[in-house]
């Protein structure tokens, strides 16, 4: 009787009404709040409205070109090493040699 006596008449229905009012308020206020935080929805831009792409300064272009060449050389070297290892393994299998022990194999 302790808890029931303290609540007003219709206390459960008030909770339900408050919950429904809160859901309604979130549903109504939600989209404008999200739009205010995220900005307006994106619009379809015409190609003329978009700014032109900027080119990198010459120093940056040279650096980028040098890095690409270095990566290409490293990739080529890596592929050659892998090819050599595959050939070595293939030859060992053809000769019937047992595979090297895990302690002696290097990655």
ABEGO torsion letter per residue (X at the ends): XAAAAABBBGAAAAAAAAAAAAAAAAAAAAAAAAAAAAEBBBBBBBAAABBBBBBBBAAAAAAAAAAAAAAAAAAAAAAAAAAAAAAAAAAAAAAGBBBBBAAABBX
